[in-house]
Amino acid sequence: MDASPRAVMRRTGLPILAGLALTLAAVRATARERDTWSFVVGGDSRNCGETYYHWVQNGIDFVTLDNATPDQFDAEQIRWFEGVVKRDAADLSVRAIVVGMHAALPDSRAPGHSMNDAAQGEQSGRRVYADLLQAQAAGKRVYVLASHSHFYMADLFDTPYWRAHGGVLPGWIIGTTGAVRYALPEGVTEGESARTNVYGYLLGTVSSDGSIRFEFREIRRAAIPPDTVTRYSAPFVDQCFDANRQNP
């Protein structure tokens, strides 16, 4: 079944897992294998009226955190989050935790434009990361998503800092859904785990054991529907693909 963002929204009437404030609205979509289901990460920001919240679906706890301002995470949000993670750790029916937020947690491969930018963000972000490490040690699968930097990056927390401070969590930046595309951080080479000047989204496929396989799905110029090209004009669409970038 077609798992493109447009097709998912058309079938379900639900928003995609938003990649900007990372509002987590998990979308049930048929996957290729038995006993799996899929959701999409990318698109615009829609929420439920709260700036941080969570829900459990099919054994996966989807958690949205709010770090869109430099005063976050504040003490109230930390207390709420740690309560969620503590309950998850004790709940045998919860097999995985997917955490989404605007800016990446600190000390990643993309430390600029992240929670390293403010002292409160750096301190509280490290605390949240440590909480997630504890959840992983308790047997939960943990995945961390962000979007504030407008490129794609996998292996986000595979850094000397986290290798020396508890371990590497699976993490991604997916900031390729329409905003001006940024240059990759200094020292990061473009390749399978880091790409810029592309559009795309993540497709997450959940297996029965709670493990999630994330795949970057590029959206190419040829995939733009003819009615969209007609509505906005071919030169405008070409401009989006050819010129909407920070570096030439």
C-alpha angles and dihedrals in degrees: 000000000000108000097182114131093249092050093047092052092046093052099042107025087224128121122253119255094280116239101196105058083005094233102188111223102157112214120210109224130165112257130204098255133056117261094022133106132186142217134188128234116202141059133084130330120271125158144176097252093275126095094219128022143130144209136188120235124176092341095312120113108212110201126188116198127192116228098141092121129051094244092068143138089041125187094264094053091046091052091050093047095047089051090054093048093046091053091046091052090055096043113089091195092064108081101168142018122214112192122192130185142156103251123035120257112260130278096031130138086271103047095158114082089021140097087291086077094080132036093231091049093048094049097043093040091056089051092052090048090051090051090053091049088055090051089051090049088053089060102266122132109235129200126179125201133185138165114186093110110068101230138071121263133168128187085041098168099039092116136129090250096058094038086059096040108053107307147291120295121200106261141168140186112212107182099142103103102104115307122112106291117242131218114258116260118274111277095022114115121210112251142107094322098041129037137163137180089045135103122224151113140234121256112204117200115194121208125205092260091058096255114138127208112205119202127185110229113198120214109214130198091253090060094062108111115248092237090058091050090049093049096050100023128247094262091055093049091046089051090055091055099037105036110022093101140103095226124042 
